[in-house]
Amino acid sequence: MDRACVTELLKDYDKDGITVGTLGGHSALDVCAGAKKLGFRTIVVCQRGRERTYENYYRTRGGKGCVDETLVLDKFSDLLKKDNTDALQERNTIFIESRYAWVYFEHNAMEALKLPVFGNRWLLKTEERNERPNQYDFLERAGIRTPLHFSPETIDRLCIVKAPEAERSYERAFFFARSPGDYKEKAGKLLKEGRIREEALKGAVIEEYVLGTQINFNFFHSVLNDEVELLGTDARRQTNLDGLIRLPADEQLELLKHERASYIETGHMACTVKESLLEGGFDAAERLVRTLKKEVPPGMIGPFALQGAVTPDNGFVVFDVSMRIPGSPGIRATPYSEYLYGRPVSMGERMAMELRAALEQDRLDEVVT
């Protein structure tokens, strides 16, 4: 759905009765809690079997909760059916996309969703590494430092290989390789175990392993103020990897004879960075915003995150971009939003603040696509 269609759709909306909607997972509670603070109604689209968190534990009741309503579907992709989009349009719903829209929808389906979407719906697909142009292309065009990339034949240092899992293509089966022979041996083992598929391996990303402190910078680009704001920083927690690295080296080696390290994300830890490192993060964010404005109009709207590592030379190397709300509500525990607003502000609340300001300034069409 192009912007002209979105503008036409908004003509029928009651601007005094806007509902904020999102998919039930990833960042839904952060979105809803922030929306409620700014006076919006909320609705969460749930997949059957996953609705209890939103229908029971965080539903709005007696001054508690943040989820006013749920729409329970057999599967998330049923949101695209006309009856469901009509129901959300009747509620004057502005939709917030998250990583779930990447995992459970085809990208072109999200682009066709007949609802106003806060942010730039055409950016979501660029997280997919098999799309062109993708996030790597934009990072390069923006002049942002990224890891060196290799082919299987040119590996000459420790590299991390990122290939989609066979069963869950939205998760990646990471493995490390130091040479073409090492790559061939480890890839062959994963293929034999059925953890990855041959066609997925052909499109895998092979990049140098950046030895540094991993950090996520979580930003918000306000198109109303034309400013990039840092709302918080965090680091990932990943399934058995976190337990593994807490063992002594000899125990790690013994355990890895029987277990494989898993990098599936389970959560985030709020953390801070030295103030001398903030400028490097801001510089990368502003470069990306300028590039995306030219490459994928109207550019970055609202939340995004740069995942990377700080190296011993105090450089910031970016190896992943979230082109939407990152799934780390704990970032408000860091001080950066308070430095701006005098109080902690979550990403969900910051989106609601932008949405409320856009309504008051009659600029809603600038923050939705």
C-alpha positions, -999 to 999 in steps of 0.1 A, spaced: 0 0 0 16 33 -11 15 65 9 -13 80 -11 -35 50 -1 -25 55 35 -34 92 34 -68 83 19 -74 57 46 -66 82 73 -93 106 61 -119 82 76 -101 79 109 -114 96 140 -82 114 151 -96 117 187 -101 80 190 -68 65 178 -59 29 188 -24 16 188 -20 -20 177 8 -45 174 15 -82 172 15 -102 204 51 -108 210 86 -92 209 77 -57 221 39 -56 225 38 -48 262 64 -20 257 43 -6 229 10 -8 248 24 6 281 38 36 262 6 41 243 -15 41 274 7 68 290 -2 91 261 -39 84 263 -43 59 234 -64 27 234 -44 -4 227 -51 -37 209 -28 -67 205 -31 -91 176 -24 -126 191 -18 -160 176 -41 -186 192 -22 -204 220 -1 -173 228 -27 -150 240 -27 -155 278 0 -130 285 -21 -103 269 -56 -114 277 -50 -125 313 -19 -111 329 -16 -76 313 -51 -68 303 -65 -34 314 -85 -38 346 -90 -18 378 -62 7 371 -38 -21 362 -26 -34 329 -20 -19 294 -37 -42 269 -73 -29 263 -83 -55 238 -70 -85 219 -77 -99 185 -70 -136 186 -63 -153 152 -54 -188 142 -21 -175 129 -5 -141 128 -7 -139 90 -45 -140 92 -42 -103 101 -40 -97 63 -76 -110 58 -100 -83 50 -124 -89 80 -95 -85 104 -80 -53 88 -116 -39 86 -120 -46 124 -88 -27 131 -97 2 107 -130 6 126 -109 11 158 -88 38 140 -57 16 145 -22 28 139 -1 -4 136 34 -8 151 56 -33 133 81 -54 152 105 -83 145 74 -106 145 62 -90 113 95 -102 98 93 -137 113 56 -145 106 49 -125 75 62 -123 40 78 -89 36 56 -79 7 26 -89 27 35 -64 54 40 -38 28 5 -45 15 -12 -44 50 -42 -21 47 -35 -2 79 -14 29 86 19 17 100 40 39 123 74 41 107 86 31 72 71 -2 63 94 -6 33 125 -8 55 115 -40 73 126 -63 44 161 -48 43 169 -67 75 167 -98 53 202 -105 41 190 -121 8 172 -89 -2 189 -63 -23 195 -37 -14 198 -47 23 212 -34 55 248 -42 45 244 -22 13 231 8 33 258 5 60 284 5 32 268 35 14 267 54 47 304 48 53 298 30 86 325 6 98 314 -30 95 332 -64 97 351 -76 66 332 -102 46 346 -133 30 337 -162 7 344 -198 19 375 -199 -2 390 -166 11 387 -171 49 420 -161 65 411 -153 101 385 -162 127 351 -157 110 315 -162 121 292 -178 96 255 -168 97 232 -193 80 195 -197 85 184 -227 105 167 -255 87 137 -256 109 134 -219 118 147 -198 90 143 -166 110 169 -179 134 205 -184 124 228 -214 130 261 -196 138 294 -214 135 330 -203 135 358 -210 109 394 -200 106 402 -214 71 385 -228 40 392 -263 54 378 -255 88 347 -240 71 342 -271 49 344 -295 79 320 -276 102 295 -268 74 295 -304 64 287 -315 99 258 -291 103 244 -302 69 247 -339 79 229 -331 112 201 -313 93 207 -280 112 211 -261 79 203 -267 43 225 -265 13 206 -237 -4 207 -216 29 245 -222 32 251 -208 -2 235 -175 9 252 -174 43 270 -144 55 307 -150 64 322 -121 83 353 -116 105 346 -121 141 350 -87 157 368 -90 191 353 -64 213 325 -55 237 292 -62 221 267 -34 225 233 -23 210 226 14 205 189 19 205 179 51 187 148 71 177 147 93 147 121 120 151 109 133 117 89 160 135 121 174 151 146 161 126 167 147 155 183 114 163 179 105 200 197 77 219 171 61 243 193 34 257 220 7 253 218 -30 260 234 -64 254 218 -96 244 212 -128 264 213 -160 244 201 -194 255 228 -218 265 256 -195 254 252 -174 285 256 -205 308 284 -218 287 306 -188 290 303 -188 328 321 -221 330 359 -225 333 376 -231 299 382 -268 305 345 -274 314 335 -255 283 356 -277 261 342 -309 277 306 -297 275 310 -288 238 318 -324 230 282 -332 238 263 -299 234 263 -272 207 263 -236 216 230 -219 209 227 -182 200 189 -179 201 180 -147 218 161 -149 251 164 -113 264 185 -83 269 205 -67 297 205 -29 302 241 -16 303 259 17 298 289 28 278 316 54 285 305 88 274 336 90 252 320 62 230 286 79 225 298 101 197 308 71 176 273 56 180 256 89 172 278 94 141 268 59 127 232 65 134 231 99 117 250 86 87 224 57 84 195 81 87 208 104 60 215 75 37 181 59 41 163 92 34 178 91 0 177 53 -6 143 43 8 121 74 10 108 87 34 137 72 53 139 62 89 109 70 110 110 63 147 129 35 164 159 16 151 190 -1 167 226 -6 157 241 -38 170 278 -39 171 310 -41 191 334 -16 206 370 -25 196 402 -19 216 408 12 195 375 26 208 359 22 173 323 11 169 318 -18 143 282 -24 133 272 -59 123 234 -57 124 206 -32 121 171 -34 135 149 -13 112 120 -11 137 114 -12 175 141 -34 191 130 -60 216 147 -46 246 123 -27 269 149 -26 297 168 1 279 148 27 299 169 15 329 199 32 313 203 70 318 202 83 282 165 91 278 166 108 312 194 130 301 171 142 273 137 142 290 144 145 327 129 110 333 133 75 319 114 71 286 108 37 270 108 31 233 71 24 234 64 57 252 87 76 228 67 63 198 35 73 215 49 108 222 58 112 185 23 99 174 6 123 198 26 153 186 19 144 150 -18 144 157 -16 177 175 4 193 147 -17 177 120 13 159 106 2 123 111 10 115 74 46 122 81 51 95 107 31 67 91 34 48 58 
